[in-house]
Amino acid sequence: MKIGVIGAGFTGLTAAHTLLKGDNTITVFEKDEFPGGLAVGYQERGWDWTLEKHYHHWFTNDDFVLNLAKELNFEVLIRRPRTSSYVNKEILQLDSPLTLLAFKKLSPMERFRMAATLAALRFNPFWKPLEKVKASDVLPKAMGKRAYEMLWEPLLINKFGSHADEISLAWFWARITKRTTSLAYPAGGFLRFAEALTEKVREQKGDVQFGADVQAITEKKGKVVVTLSRKGKKYEHVFDKVIVTLPGFHFAKLTPSLPEDYTKKLLSLKGIGAVNLVVRLTEDFFNDGTYWLSICEKNTPVLAVVEHTNFMDKVHYNNERLLYLGNYVPMDHRYVAMPVEEILKEMTPFLKKINPTFEKNVIGVKKFIAPFAQPIIPTNYSEMIPPFETPIKNVYLANMQQVYPWDRGTNYAVELGEKVAKLIQES
């Protein structure tokens, strides 16, 4: 079969890689100049490694992506970094049962109650009943109102904004169930790993085209026509089948012939974007070695502060210290249009509570935007997810909104690519 794949993120590249093991001809189209999708990276002068525009890591139980790395013979590093929470103007390590039981902001009984709730979720294999209730309704009752309001409510509000009270308990279950204290990272960065997968696809005689902006997808005499633009010129490619890995709203724009009810269902799936700053420093930001700091305060200018070089060695980045300042925001948020220097200036008073002298160590800052970075997961989300098959014959949709009950991530992108490829092979 002649198959087109739209998007050279990990779903598209994995689907191409899997389908090329059969008797298929594959062409992958990517609008960007590099592979990786939301995990795409970049490189500053003097760095040996690339860095993700938006912070990424793997958990040690992310079997799909780790098995792919083994297949590609790609080196993966395992580290046990420090994860902490900012609570009542204090940084406290909170990344294991022992640190939870030693959490001094709660009484011994409150700690035990919260630990019991998290353990009950973590070791519960049945997520389906949990999607019928909201996290904001169940968690305060289960773990106690004070523990919930101190740690979890601010995180939900900072991440999901006005949608915080809509999130299903199944989403929270997935976050707790998958978390591991040790983390994994591809040597050289996620871009290098995506490039290795791209090279594997090309070794298998697949075609990966960058700078290819798909404009439309139509059906014609049982075939699928992909119309794209490259360097100002339009091209048409005809395929037996096409896999689309773009968000649902983008897919709807490319395919105006979709039935109205299907399009309405696609557009009902909500999501939020991300605005992320990468700050380059001459000195450490955290004085305790923290890698990930969750901000457990409402109405703060930043959701998470992540010092990447407390996870991966700074020697790979010309001995610079690299700090992520992350936020999930709707695309009408003022940070989207605001100059990066103004955003950092607005965040600075809060950051100086953690490190009063960090300003003098700043040697560079960049802003990166992802229009769709996090699906909103309301109750009964399983009933809302579209299938791989779409109303357009031989056109398949496989994107972040379909990895449920799991949250977005490259591990699930790889799994999704394998699933849609298997479906096509069986058809």
N, C-alpha and C positions, 0 to 999 in steps of 0.2 A: 504493500500500500504506500501511497504517497501522502505523507502526513505533515501538516504545518503546526508549529507550536508558537504561540504568541506570548512572549515574555521569557527572558533568560535569567529569571530567578531560580531558586533551587527546585521549585516544582516543575518548571518548564524543562530545565536541563536534565533533571532526573527522569522525567517522562521520556525525553529524547534518548537518553542513555539506555533506558530499559527497552524501548521499542526497537532500537538499533540492534539489539541482540536477536531480533527476528528478521524476516525478509521485508524490511521497510526502508523507504527513502524519507529522510527527515530534514526539514528546514526550520530553524528557530529564528524568529524575528525579535529584536530587542531595540527599543527606542533609544536607550542610553548607549554610551560608548563602552561600557564595561558590564560584565555579568554580576549577578548577586542579588538583584532586586533590593529589598529593604536592608539587606546585609552588605550592600556595596561599600567599598572602601576607597580610600585615597592615600596619597603618600606625600609627605613634605620632604624638602631637600635635606639630606643628611640622615634620613631614616632608612634602616634596612628592611623594615616591615611596613605593611600597609595598616591602616586603622579604619575601623568602621565609622561611617558617618553617624550612625546611631548604635549605642552600646549593645554588644552581643556576647553571649557565651553559651556553652552547652552544659547541661547537667550530665552526670556520669551514667544516667540511665536513658539517655537519648540514643536508643539503640539504632534507629534507622540511619541517622546521619553518621554515627560512629562506625557502623558497618560499611557505609559508603566510603568513608575515609580509609578503612582497611582495604577495601577493594581497589581504591586508587593508590594504595601504598603511601598515603599522605600522613605525615607526622602530626600527632595530636598530643598536646601537653596537658597534664592533669595537675591542678594546684588546689590548695585548700586556703582560699583567701578569707579575710575577716569581713563579715557582714554585720552592720550595726543599724540602730535606729536613733533618730534625733527626737527625744521626748523631753518636754519641759526644759528646753535649753541645755540638754545634756546628751552626749553621745554614749550609748550603751550597746555593747555587743549582744546580738540577739539572732543567733544562727544555728542553734542546736538545742536539744532538750535540756542540757545542763545549764546553758546560758539563760534559757527561759525560766528555769526553776530558781535561778539566782537573780532574776530581774527585780531590783530593789524598789521600783516605782509601784509595785503591787504587793499586797499582803501575801503571806504564804498560801492562804486559802484561795485568793484570787489567782495566783500563779498556777496552783494545782488545777483549778477549775478550767482555766484557759488551756493548760497543757492537755487535760483530759479531752476537751472539745477538739483540739487540733489532732490529737492522736486518733480519736473516733473517726474523724474525717479522713485522715491519711490512710488508715487501714481498712476503710470501707470500700469494697470493690464495686458497689452498686451506686452509680451516679444518677441513674435515670430518675429515681424518686426525688432527688435533690433539686432537679431543675424546676420542680413545681412550686418552689418557695423562694422568696427573696433572701439574699444574704443579710440585708439590713433588718429583716424581721426576726430571723432565727438566731444570728450570732449574739446579739445582746442578751437574749434569754438563755442561751446555752453556756456562754463563757462568762457572763456577767456584764452589766451595763458599763461599769467603770473601765474594765479591760478593753471592751469594744471601743468605747469613746476615746480612750487614750491612744490605742495603737491602730485599730483597723478602720474605724470610721474616717479619720483624716486621710488615710491612704486611698480609700474608695472615692472620697470626694475630690481629692487632688488629681486622681487618675481619670475619673469618669465625669467630673463636673456635675451638671444638672441631671445626668443619667445614673448617678450613684445609687439611688434607691430602686432602680430597675433591675440591678444585676442579680442573676440567679445564684443560688447557693452552689449549683453545679460548677460554675466558673471558679468560685472560691475553692471548692473541693479539688479541682484540677491543679490549681496553683500550689496547694499544700501537698497534694499527692506526689507531684513530680519533683519537688525541690530536693536537692542533695547538697550536703555541706561542701563536698569537693566539686570543682567545676572543671570543664574542659575547654580547650581553645586550639584552633588549627594553627600550627606554626607558620608564621609569616602573615597571618591575618585571614579573615573571611574572603577577601578579594582573591588572594592567592589560591585558596581552596576552590572558589568558583571558577577561576581560570584553569585550574587543573581539571575540573569536571568538563569545562568547555573544550579543553584540548582532548580529553577522552572521547567526547562526542565527535570531534573532528577526526580522530584516529579511526573511529568506527564508520567513517565516510559520511557523517552528518554535516550539514551546513549550518553555521551559526552566523547570522548577519546582524551587525551592530549599526546604530544610526538609522534603523528602519522603523518609521513611524506608521503604524497601521491605521488606516483611515476608515475602512469599512469591511464588513464580512457579509457576503451574500451567497445565496444558493442558486445554482444554475444547472439545470439538467442533471440533477443528482450529484453534482460536484459542489465544492465549496470554493468560492472566489475570495481571495484576500487582496484588498487594494491598499497599497502603502505608498508613502512618500519618502524619498531619500535624496538629500541635497537638492531639494526643489523640484525633483522629477517624480512622476507617478508611475507605479508599476503594478501589474496584476499577476498573481500567482494562483494556480488552480490545484486543488488538493482533493484527495478522496475523503480525508477527515482532517479536522482542525481542533486543536486544544487551545483554549483561551485561559490564561492564568491571571488575568487582570481582575480588579475588584468588580463587583456586580454592576455598580452604577456606570463604570467605564465600558463594560461589555454591552450594556443597554444602549449607550451612545453609538457604538460601532454597528449595531444591528437593529436598525429602525423597523425591520420587518417582524420583530418578535411580537407575539400576541400581547395585547394590552394587559391581560390579567397576570401573565408571567412577568412582564416588565414591572408592574405594580408590586409584585411580590419581591422582586430583586431590590427595588428601591426602598422597600420597607425595612431592609436590613441596614441598620445604622452602624456608623463607625466614626471614629475621631482620628485626627491627624497628630503629628508630633512636630515640635520645634525643639531642636537640640543644639546646644552650644558645645564646641570642643575648645577648651582653654589649654594653651601650652604654657607651662611654668618652669622656672629654673630650680624651684625647691618643692618638696612635698607639700601637699595641701593638708592632709591629715597627719597628726603627730603620733597616731597609734597604729598606723598601718592599715586602716580601714580601706577596703575596696569599694564596697557598696554601702551607701547611707540612705535609708528610707526616711523621708521627712514626715514625721507624725505630728504635724501641726496644720491646721486649716488656714487657708488664705495666704500661703507662702508663695513666693515667686518661682519656686522650683520644686519638682516632685521628688527627684532623686539626684544625689551627687555621687558620681562614680569616678574613682581615681583608678583608671585603667592600669597605670604603672605600679599599682600595688597588687596587681594580678599577674601581668606580664612584665618581664624585666625591662627597665627603662633603657638598657643598653641598646635595645633594638630600635629606639627612637632618639638616637643621638643624645642619650642621657637626659632628655626632657621629661618632665612629669606631665601626664596628660589627664585632664579632668573633663568629664562629661557633666553638663548641667541640663537635665532632661525634663521635658514637659509634654504631656498629652493635651492637645487643645483642638477645638473646632477650627476650621479654616477661616472663620471670620474673626478669630482672636487677633488682638492688636500685635502680638509678637510676630505674626506671619509677615507683616509689612514693615515692622519696626527694624531699623538698622541694628546690626549685631552689637555695636558699641553701646547703644542706648539700652538694649536688653541687659547687657552685663552691668551697666551702671545701675539699673534698677534692682538687679539681684545683689549687688555688692553689699549693701547694709546687712542683709541677712547672712551672706557668706562670711562677713567679718565677725559675726558672732562665733563662727567656728574657727576661723583663722584670721586674726586681726591684721596680719601683715601680708596677706596673699597678693594684694594689688601690686606691690613692688616687684613681685616675681613673674608677672604676666609678660610673656613675650609674643603672644599671638592668640587670636580667637576667631573662630569661624562658626557660621550658623548653617544648619541643615534642616530642611523641611521635608516631611513625608505627608502627603495629603491624606493617605489612608494607612494608619499604622496599628489601630486597635479596634476590632469589632466590639460593638455593644452587645452583651449577651443577656437578654431578658429571660424571664421564666418561659418554659416550654419552647426553648429555642430549637430543639430537635425537629419540631413540627414546621419550622420556618425555613430550614436549610434546603436550598434547591439541589436536585440530583445532578450528577455529572452530565447526563444527557440533557440537552436543551431542546426547545421546540423546533429549532432549525436542524434538520436532518444532518447527521454526521459532524455536528459541532458540539464540543464538550466544554464544560466550564469546570475549572479546578482552581480554587483560590483560598485565601486565608479564612474566608467566612465559612468554609466547609470542614475545618479541622476539628470542630467541636466533638467531644466535650473539652478537648485540649485547647490551650491558648496558642496564640500565634508564635512562630519560631521556625528556624530552619529545619529542625528535626521533623516537624510535622509537614513542612513543605516537601521534604524528601519522601515521607510516607505518602503524601497526597499524589506526588508524581508517579510513584510506583503503582498506586491504586488505579489511577485513571489509565495508565499504560496497560495494566492487566485487563481492565474492562475492554479496551480497544482490541487487545490481542484475542480475547475470548469471543469478541463479536465477529 
